[in-house]
Amino acid sequence: PATRPTTLALYCDLGRGSLDMTYTWNEYGRPSINTTMALGQRVQGGQVDAVFHGGDISYATGYLAVWDFFLDQIAPIAGGALYLTTVGNHESDWPGSPSYYTGTDSGGECGVAATLLLPMPQPATTNQPWWSYEVGLFHLVGMSTEHNFTRGSPQWLWLQRDLAAVNRSRTPWVLLNGHRAMYINSDYGGSASSDIAVMDLLIQQVEPLLWRYRVNLAFYGHNHAVQRQAAVLNKTVVQASVPELDGQGVVTHMHRDPQATVHMVVGT
């Protein structure tokens, strides 16, 4: 609404949660249900315009009953605000499927359950699950790090066209999500799907588009941690955030005209 700024809630790796450890593992179950309940209150209070869930959605991995539990869990959120998703390894990855990585993390779902139960904006399809959508002042972009994003691939060509066509007078803020992180503090390297290998590939193949078209913010998950990063370009910090007190006395980490994309890991 015109009476307040556009407000988005961003997270990845939520999964099904509960307060009962006989249903869900405590390390994941309680944070998931606590996040859901807290956000649900804000959504029902009209304080959130859209929720962007960046991959690893329910962790059903082939067990459809888990999807039933998860969709029931997020009903207070998705019933009151847009619920936008991208796919992660636990939705898409499977040998012989269109996924870029050949692990078995999807349990054979191959993106089918995620894209049919939670349809994505156009032009997303199950085998090409990337999209963009406008919400208030934001142009939101959902890419798939689980599908080929290298230069000249269908996803890379689409991303270039989409970012080039953004109308900044209508949506001055551009926000991008991919499940695996372009920038992350991690020492996991070696395999092609490791944090460091994926980070280097994203920086090489996708970051030039973010720089050319001035993407304001990119957020990721995959690692179950929160890392408040900086405005970065080519592995060089352009601007670090500055902690400030907002009008309610809460510390807020601010960027002002950072001149590069700000990167965050929000792997709840």
Order of alpha helices (4+ residues) and beta strands (2+ residues): beta-alpha-beta-alpha-alpha-beta-alpha-alpha-beta-beta-alpha-beta-alpha-alpha-beta-beta-beta-beta-beta-beta
